[in-house]
Amino acid sequence: MNEYESFDRDECEFLMGGLIGEVRYNFISRSGLILMPEMSCVDMRSAIEFFEKIDPNVTAIYTLSDNVPDMIYHKCSEKKKWTAFHCSRLASD
């Protein structure tokens, strides 16, 4: 099996509510990647739902805007709840 799987961009834009360049999922690390054009965003809840349909055990989702890290969504293993981190805030702290 290939480590990464790519998904149809048009379907992903519809499901996640934003302009998307590419969506990938890594089955080994159980993480999703959303590549977007500059100044684009996706709905967190929709992105999580999209990747949980692919793999209910997904643990992280990364978004990049114009190839710059934007958001990290991470599932806490103990509580099974998702948290969001804005990468620019992480860099400035």
N, C-alpha and C positions, 0 to 999 in steps of 0.2 A: 504494500500500500504506500502511496506517495505521502510524505510527511505533511504537505500542505494541500488544501483543496480550495480552489477559487470558486466564486459564485457569480451568478448573473447580476450585473450592475443595475439594470433597470428594475429588476425585482427587489433588490436590496434598497434602492432609493425609495421605492413605494413603501416598503415595510418599515424603514427607519426614518422617513420623513426628511431627508436631506440629500444634497448633491454628493455623490460618491464616485470615486475614481475606481476603486477596487476593494473587494472584500475577500479575506483569506481566513482559513482556520487551520491551526496546527494541532493535529491529533496527538502528538507526543507530549507537548507542553500543555495541552488543553487550553489554548489561548486563541482569541480572535484578533484580527487586525483589520482596521477600516482606514483606507487611504482616501482622503478628500481633497478637493481643490482648496485654495486659500479662502479664508473667511466662511467656510462651510462648517456645519455641525450636524449631529444626529441626535435623536431622542434617546436618552439613556435607557429608559424602560424598553423601548422597541428594540434597541440593539441587544440588550440582554435576552429578551424573549427570542429574537432571531437565533442567537448562538445557542441558547438552551434547547431549541428544537433540534439543532445539529448534534449537540452533545449535552445532556443534562448535567454532566460533571464539569462543564467549562468553569475555569477558575479566574480568568482574566481577559479583559478586552482592552486593546490599545487603539487609540485613534491618532492619526497624523493628519495635519492640515498643511498642505503644500510641503510635504515631507518633513515637517517639524512636529515633534511630539506635542499632542494637544491634551488628551484626557486618558486616564487609566481608570478602568472599572475593575474592581477586585472583589471576589467573593471571599468573605471571612469563613474559614473552614469550620469553626466551632458553631457559629450562629446561622450559617447559610444565608447571611445578608450581604448585599452588595454595597460597596462604598465607592465614591468617585473622588479622584484627585486631579486637579487641573495642573498640568505640567509646568506652566509658567510660574505658578505659585510655589511649586516645589523648588524650582530653580532660584527663586528670590528669597526663600526662607533660610 
